[in-house]
Amino acid sequence: MPKTAHKKKKKVNVRTPEVMEKVQAEVARHYESSIVEKVRERGGVFTIGNTTIRLAQQFGFCYGVERAIDLAYASRRVFPDNRIFLIGEIIHNPEVNEQLVEMGIVSLPWQEITEHYDDLGPDDVVIVPAFGAPVSYMEKLENQGCMIIDTTCGDVMKVWRRVKSYAKESITSIIHGKAGHEETRATASRALGEDKSGHYVVVLTLDDVDYVCDYLKNGGDRDEFLSRFSDAVSSGFDPDIHLKRVGVANQTTMLKSETEEIQRRVAAAVIERDGGPENFKVFDTICGATQERQDALFELLEKEMDLLLVVGGYNSSNTSHLVEIGEKNLPTFFIRGARCLTSLEEVAHFDLHRKEEIKSGYPDRMFSKDALIVGITAGASCPNNLIENTILKIFHLRGVDEATVRAA
């Protein structure tokens, strides 16, 4: 039977010094890497024999991800006997999420509010992931009276503040992102504003934004517009009304150059239509960690390499954009970890275009006796231990054992 609504409880703070000292030591044991630190100390270059690893200067866990993981671990320490739940995944990395499952943290559905939420009560702890959660989910948790541990990234909340300000000024948010992504759904719910009267449209590609810009300037077929963006607009959205004043925001993990191009095109369309920018707003909401990792990869690509490995969860947005950058320059493989380096002949990797894991042969010289330079980077949700395992597997396949790598 569904539980009746309880008195609302405030969000719980588990970041006490004594708890966090133990948590950070535990997280370090699970995810840190002495080999990765060794490579960093050597300027990102590590050579044994005729095999060289080049690491990007910025990769792996960002502050927001570290904070989210710390809070999830802390929740179990502070509430050892309570039921603990998590909305969806804490971050987009399967190893980290599997670790939380082993700690007894149960994942709740994130696509919609189901009967699972009706069963929550005042003794239950619910973790909000780093992506945040839609307003309706937060209201449901509060009404159920459960204890809430909110790990939402600060950069995501900056975007929320921006789209809320748009709504107050009756400005429609054009959100660059993936309409079904947890973060974008959470941001879109804030774009409705406090009174739920605001509006948004989510655009993913430059083709999407060109379509919106053409409609913005010239009008068009209203039904066609609504059909094209059927799952990516606010309820009651009318392009003939709600594209008069627009502001651009974004999912924080999108490709920086693409978001900037979208901003430029929307601004140009408004100026062409109105003769000035008065009905256009913009604010840079790409997160710093995403930008740093993209910039670091561009810098890495200026160096000589035979191939690039991008390590991270296949559903990680920021990681997929690193793959997009890499594959324009050299053979690039999107892998979850060392297990994907299956043999001397092939690698299991995620194909962004086919949206599935496939197996492909390495470049001909990959396991020849010739010198080989492998570049490695990783998304913001990838722990260092997965990068270490990848480095060890590369050297293993090149005939160098782990002891030699650790002693080098």
C-alpha positions as CSV (number, residue, x, y, z in Angstrom):
1,M,0.0,0.0,0.0
2,P,1.3,3.5,-0.8
3,K,2.4,5.5,2.2
4,T,0.7,8.7,3.1
5,A,2.5,11.9,2.7
6,H,4.6,13.0,5.6
7,K,5.8,16.3,7.0
8,K,8.5,17.7,4.8
9,K,12.1,17.2,5.9
10,K,15.1,19.4,5.2
11,K,18.0,18.2,3.1
12,V,20.6,16.4,5.2
13,N,24.2,17.4,5.6
14,V,26.5,14.4,5.9
15,R,29.7,16.4,5.3
16,T,31.0,16.4,8.8
17,P,34.9,16.4,9.2
18,E,35.0,13.1,11.0
19,V,32.8,11.4,8.4
20,M,34.6,12.9,5.4
21,E,38.0,11.9,6.6
22,K,37.0,8.3,6.6
23,V,35.0,8.6,3.3
24,Q,37.8,10.2,1.4
25,A,40.3,7.4,2.5
26,E,37.7,4.8,1.4
27,V,37.2,6.5,-2.0
28,A,40.9,6.8,-2.5
29,R,41.3,3.1,-1.9
30,H,38.7,2.3,-4.5
31,Y,39.5,4.7,-7.3
32,E,43.0,6.3,-7.0
33,S,46.1,5.1,-9.0
34,S,49.8,5.3,-8.2
35,I,50.6,4.7,-11.9
36,V,48.5,7.6,-13.1
37,E,50.1,9.9,-10.5
38,K,53.5,8.7,-11.8
39,V,52.6,9.5,-15.4
40,R,51.4,12.9,-14.3
41,E,54.6,13.7,-12.5
42,R,56.5,12.9,-15.7
43,G,54.5,15.5,-17.7
44,G,52.0,13.0,-19.0
45,V,54.5,10.9,-20.9
46,F,55.4,7.3,-19.9
47,T,57.8,5.2,-22.0
48,I,59.0,1.6,-21.6
49,G,60.9,0.2,-24.4
50,N,59.3,1.1,-27.7
51,T,55.9,1.8,-26.1
52,T,54.8,5.3,-25.0
53,I,51.7,6.4,-23.2
54,R,50.6,10.1,-23.5
55,L,48.0,11.3,-21.0
56,A,46.0,14.4,-21.5
57,Q,46.8,17.1,-18.9
58,Q,43.2,17.1,-17.7
59,F,41.1,14.0,-17.5
60,G,39.0,11.9,-15.2
61,F,37.1,12.8,-12.1
62,C,36.1,16.5,-11.7
63,Y,35.3,18.2,-8.5
64,G,31.5,17.8,-8.9
65,V,31.9,14.0,-9.5
66,E,34.2,13.6,-6.6
67,R,31.8,15.5,-4.3
68,A,28.9,13.4,-5.5
69,I,30.7,10.1,-4.8
70,D,31.9,11.4,-1.4
71,L,28.4,12.2,-0.4
72,A,27.0,8.9,-1.5
73,Y,29.7,7.0,0.5
74,A,29.1,9.4,3.4
75,S,25.3,8.6,3.4
76,R,26.0,4.9,4.1
77,R,28.4,5.8,7.0
78,V,26.0,8.3,8.6
79,F,22.9,6.0,8.0
80,P,24.3,2.5,8.4
81,D,20.9,0.9,9.1
82,N,18.6,3.0,7.0
83,R,17.3,2.2,3.5
84,I,19.2,4.3,1.1
85,F,18.0,5.1,-2.5
86,L,19.5,6.9,-5.4
87,I,17.6,8.5,-8.3
88,G,19.0,6.7,-11.3
89,E,22.8,6.7,-11.4
90,I,25.1,8.9,-9.3
91,I,27.3,9.5,-12.4
92,H,27.6,7.9,-15.7
93,N,30.2,5.3,-14.8
94,P,29.2,1.6,-14.4
95,E,32.0,0.7,-12.0
96,V,31.1,3.5,-9.6
97,N,27.4,2.7,-9.7
98,E,28.1,-1.0,-9.1
99,Q,30.2,-0.1,-6.1
100,L,27.2,1.8,-4.6
101,V,25.0,-1.2,-5.3
102,E,27.4,-3.3,-3.3
103,M,27.0,-0.8,-0.4
104,G,23.3,-1.5,-0.4
105,I,22.2,1.7,-2.2
106,V,19.2,1.0,-4.4
107,S,18.6,2.8,-7.7
108,L,15.1,4.4,-8.2
109,P,13.7,4.9,-11.7
110,W,14.7,8.2,-13.1
111,Q,12.6,8.2,-16.3
112,E,9.4,8.8,-14.4
113,I,8.0,8.9,-10.9
114,T,6.7,5.4,-10.3
115,E,5.1,3.6,-7.4
116,H,8.5,3.0,-5.9
117,Y,8.5,6.7,-4.8
118,D,5.1,6.1,-3.0
119,D,6.8,3.6,-0.7
120,L,9.4,6.1,0.6
121,G,9.0,7.3,4.2
122,P,10.7,9.5,6.8
123,D,13.3,6.9,7.7
124,D,14.5,6.6,4.1
125,V,17.5,8.4,2.6
126,V,17.4,9.4,-1.0
127,I,20.4,10.6,-2.9
128,V,20.0,13.1,-5.7
129,P,22.6,12.5,-8.4
130,A,25.2,14.9,-9.7
131,F,23.0,15.7,-12.7
132,G,20.2,16.9,-10.4
133,A,16.6,15.9,-10.7
134,P,13.5,17.5,-12.1
135,V,11.4,19.7,-9.8
136,S,8.6,17.2,-9.7
137,Y,10.9,14.6,-8.2
138,M,12.2,16.9,-5.5
139,E,8.6,17.8,-4.6
140,K,7.7,14.2,-4.4
141,L,10.6,13.4,-2.1
142,E,9.8,16.3,0.2
143,N,6.2,15.3,0.4
144,Q,7.1,11.8,1.2
145,G,9.1,13.2,4.1
146,C,12.3,11.3,3.3
147,M,15.8,12.6,4.1
148,I,17.4,14.0,1.0
149,I,21.2,14.1,0.2
150,D,21.6,16.4,-2.7
151,T,24.8,15.9,-4.7
152,T,23.8,18.1,-7.6
153,C,26.9,19.7,-9.3
154,G,27.3,23.4,-8.6
155,D,27.8,24.1,-12.4
156,V,24.4,22.4,-13.1
157,M,22.8,24.7,-10.5
158,K,24.3,27.7,-12.2
159,V,22.4,26.8,-15.4
160,W,19.2,26.4,-13.3
161,R,19.6,29.9,-12.0
162,R,20.0,31.2,-15.5
163,V,16.9,29.5,-17.0
164,K,14.9,30.5,-13.9
165,S,15.9,34.1,-14.6
166,Y,14.8,33.7,-18.2
167,A,11.4,32.4,-17.1
168,K,10.9,35.5,-14.8
169,E,11.5,37.7,-17.8
170,S,9.2,35.7,-20.1
171,I,12.2,34.5,-22.1
172,T,12.0,31.1,-23.7
173,S,15.1,28.9,-23.0
174,I,16.7,27.3,-26.0
175,I,18.6,24.5,-24.2
176,H,21.5,22.8,-26.1
177,G,21.5,19.2,-24.8
178,K,20.0,15.8,-25.1
179,A,16.3,15.9,-24.3
180,G,16.3,12.6,-22.5
181,H,19.4,13.2,-20.5
182,E,19.0,13.4,-16.7
183,E,20.6,16.8,-16.5
184,T,18.7,18.3,-19.4
185,R,15.4,17.1,-18.0
186,A,16.3,18.7,-14.6
187,T,17.2,21.9,-16.3
188,A,14.1,22.0,-18.5
189,S,11.9,21.7,-15.4
190,R,13.6,24.8,-13.9
191,A,13.1,26.7,-17.2
192,L,9.3,26.6,-16.4
193,G,10.0,29.0,-13.5
194,E,8.4,29.2,-10.1
195,D,4.9,29.5,-11.4
196,K,5.4,26.9,-14.2
197,S,4.5,29.5,-16.9
198,G,7.9,29.5,-18.6
199,H,8.9,27.7,-21.8
200,Y,11.8,25.8,-23.4
201,V,12.9,23.9,-26.5
202,V,15.8,21.5,-26.5
203,V,18.1,21.4,-29.5
204,L,20.8,18.8,-30.0
205,T,22.3,19.4,-33.4
206,L,23.2,22.3,-35.6
207,D,20.4,21.2,-37.9
208,D,18.0,21.5,-35.0
209,V,19.1,25.0,-34.2
210,D,19.0,26.1,-37.9
211,Y,15.4,24.9,-38.1
212,V,14.6,26.9,-35.0
213,C,16.4,29.9,-36.3
214,D,14.6,29.8,-39.6
215,Y,11.3,29.6,-37.8
216,L,12.3,32.4,-35.5
217,K,13.1,34.6,-38.5
218,N,10.5,33.6,-41.0
219,G,7.8,31.6,-39.2
220,G,6.7,28.3,-40.6
221,D,4.5,25.2,-40.1
222,R,3.6,25.2,-36.5
223,D,2.5,21.6,-36.5
224,E,5.7,20.5,-38.2
225,F,7.7,22.3,-35.6
226,L,5.9,20.7,-32.7
227,S,6.2,17.3,-34.3
228,R,9.9,17.6,-34.8
229,F,10.4,18.7,-31.2
230,S,7.6,16.6,-29.7
231,D,9.7,15.3,-26.8
232,A,11.8,18.5,-26.5
233,V,9.4,21.3,-25.8
234,S,7.5,22.5,-22.7
235,S,3.8,21.8,-22.4
236,G,1.7,24.3,-24.3
237,F,4.7,25.5,-26.3
238,D,3.7,27.6,-29.4
239,P,6.6,28.6,-31.7
240,D,4.5,31.5,-33.0
241,I,4.4,33.0,-29.5
242,H,7.3,31.6,-27.5
243,L,10.2,32.4,-29.9
244,K,9.7,36.1,-29.6
245,R,12.2,36.4,-26.8
246,V,14.8,33.7,-26.3
247,G,17.9,32.9,-24.2
248,V,20.4,30.1,-24.8
249,A,21.5,27.7,-22.0
250,N,23.0,24.2,-22.2
251,Q,23.6,20.8,-20.7
252,T,26.9,21.5,-19.0
253,T,28.7,18.6,-20.7
254,M,28.1,19.5,-24.4
255,L,30.9,20.2,-26.9
256,K,32.0,23.7,-26.1
257,S,32.6,24.7,-29.8
258,E,29.1,23.5,-30.8
259,T,27.4,25.4,-28.0
260,E,29.2,28.5,-28.9
261,E,28.1,28.1,-32.5
262,I,24.5,27.6,-31.5
263,Q,24.7,30.8,-29.4
264,R,26.1,32.7,-32.5
265,R,23.4,31.4,-34.8
266,V,20.5,32.2,-32.5
267,A,21.9,35.7,-31.8
268,A,22.4,36.3,-35.6
269,A,18.8,35.2,-36.3
270,V,17.3,37.4,-33.6
271,I,19.3,40.4,-34.8
272,E,18.3,39.8,-38.4
273,R,14.7,39.6,-37.4
274,D,14.6,42.5,-34.9
275,G,17.4,44.7,-36.0
276,G,19.1,44.3,-32.6
277,P,19.9,41.8,-29.8
278,E,17.3,43.1,-27.3
279,N,15.3,39.9,-27.5
280,F,18.3,37.6,-27.1
281,K,20.1,36.5,-23.9
282,V,23.1,34.3,-23.4
283,F,25.3,33.1,-20.6
284,D,28.3,30.8,-20.7
285,T,27.1,27.7,-18.9
286,I,29.6,25.0,-20.1
287,C,31.1,23.6,-16.9
288,G,34.8,24.4,-16.3
289,A,35.8,20.7,-16.0
290,T,34.2,19.9,-19.4
291,Q,36.0,22.8,-21.0
292,E,39.3,21.9,-19.4
293,R,39.1,18.3,-20.6
294,Q,38.2,19.3,-24.1
295,D,41.0,21.9,-24.3
296,A,43.5,19.4,-22.9
297,L,42.5,16.9,-25.6
298,F,43.0,19.5,-28.3
299,E,46.5,20.1,-26.9
300,L,47.2,16.4,-26.7
301,L,46.2,16.0,-30.4
302,E,49.0,18.4,-31.4
303,K,51.5,15.7,-30.3
304,E,52.5,12.6,-32.3
305,M,50.3,9.6,-31.5
306,D,49.3,6.4,-33.4
307,L,45.8,6.1,-31.7
308,L,43.7,7.5,-28.9
309,L,41.8,5.6,-26.2
310,V,39.0,7.5,-24.5
311,V,38.0,5.8,-21.2
312,G,34.6,6.2,-19.7
313,G,30.9,5.1,-19.4
314,Y,29.2,4.7,-22.7
315,N,26.3,6.9,-21.6
316,S,28.5,9.7,-20.5
317,S,27.8,12.8,-22.5
318,N,31.1,14.6,-21.7
319,T,33.1,11.5,-22.6
320,S,31.3,11.0,-25.9
321,H,32.3,14.6,-26.9
322,L,35.9,13.8,-26.3
323,V,35.5,10.8,-28.7
324,E,34.0,13.1,-31.3
325,I,37.0,15.4,-31.0
326,G,39.5,12.6,-31.2
327,E,38.0,10.7,-34.1
328,K,38.3,13.7,-36.4
329,N,42.1,13.4,-36.0
330,L,43.3,9.8,-35.6
331,P,42.0,6.3,-34.9
332,T,40.0,6.7,-31.7
333,F,38.4,4.0,-29.5
334,F,35.8,4.7,-26.8
335,I,36.3,2.0,-24.2
336,R,34.9,1.4,-20.7
337,G,38.2,0.0,-19.4
338,A,40.9,-2.5,-19.8
339,R,38.5,-5.4,-20.5
340,C,37.8,-3.8,-23.9
341,L,41.4,-4.5,-25.0
342,T,40.5,-8.1,-25.6
343,S,43.5,-9.4,-27.6
344,L,46.3,-8.5,-30.0
345,E,43.8,-8.4,-32.8
346,E,40.8,-6.4,-31.7
347,V,39.3,-3.9,-29.3
348,A,35.7,-3.7,-28.0
349,H,34.6,-0.1,-28.2
350,F,31.4,2.0,-28.4
351,D,30.6,3.3,-31.9
352,L,28.9,6.7,-31.4
353,H,27.3,6.5,-34.9
354,R,25.9,3.0,-34.5
355,K,25.2,3.5,-30.8
356,E,26.5,0.1,-29.8
357,E,29.6,-1.7,-28.7
358,I,31.5,-3.2,-31.6
359,K,34.8,-5.0,-32.1
360,S,37.3,-3.5,-34.5
361,G,40.8,-4.3,-35.5
362,Y,43.7,-2.1,-34.3
363,P,45.7,-0.2,-36.8
364,D,48.2,-2.6,-38.5
365,R,51.2,-1.5,-36.5
366,M,49.5,-1.6,-33.1
367,F,51.1,-4.8,-32.0
368,S,54.0,-4.9,-34.4
369,K,57.6,-4.5,-33.1
370,D,57.6,-0.9,-34.2
371,A,57.5,1.9,-31.7
372,L,53.9,2.8,-30.6
373,I,52.5,5.9,-29.0
374,V,49.1,5.6,-27.4
375,G,47.2,8.7,-26.3
376,I,44.7,8.4,-23.3
377,T,42.1,10.7,-22.0
378,A,39.0,10.1,-19.9
379,G,35.6,11.7,-19.2
380,A,34.9,13.5,-15.9
381,S,33.1,10.5,-14.5
382,C,36.0,8.0,-15.0
383,P,38.1,7.0,-12.0
384,N,41.9,6.8,-12.2
385,N,42.0,3.1,-11.4
386,L,40.3,2.4,-14.7
387,I,42.9,4.5,-16.5
388,E,45.6,2.6,-14.6
389,N,44.2,-0.8,-15.6
390,T,44.1,0.4,-19.3
391,I,47.8,1.5,-19.1
392,L,48.7,-1.9,-17.6
393,K,46.8,-3.8,-20.3
394,I,48.4,-1.9,-23.1
395,F,51.9,-2.7,-21.8
396,H,50.8,-6.3,-21.2
397,L,49.8,-6.7,-24.8
398,R,53.1,-5.2,-25.8
399,G,55.0,-7.8,-23.7
400,V,55.7,-5.7,-20.6
401,D,54.5,-7.2,-17.3
402,E,52.9,-5.2,-14.4
403,A,55.9,-5.4,-12.1
404,T,58.1,-3.8,-14.7
405,V,55.5,-1.0,-15.3
406,R,55.2,-0.3,-11.5
407,A,59.0,-0.3,-11.1
408,A,59.7,2.0,-14.1
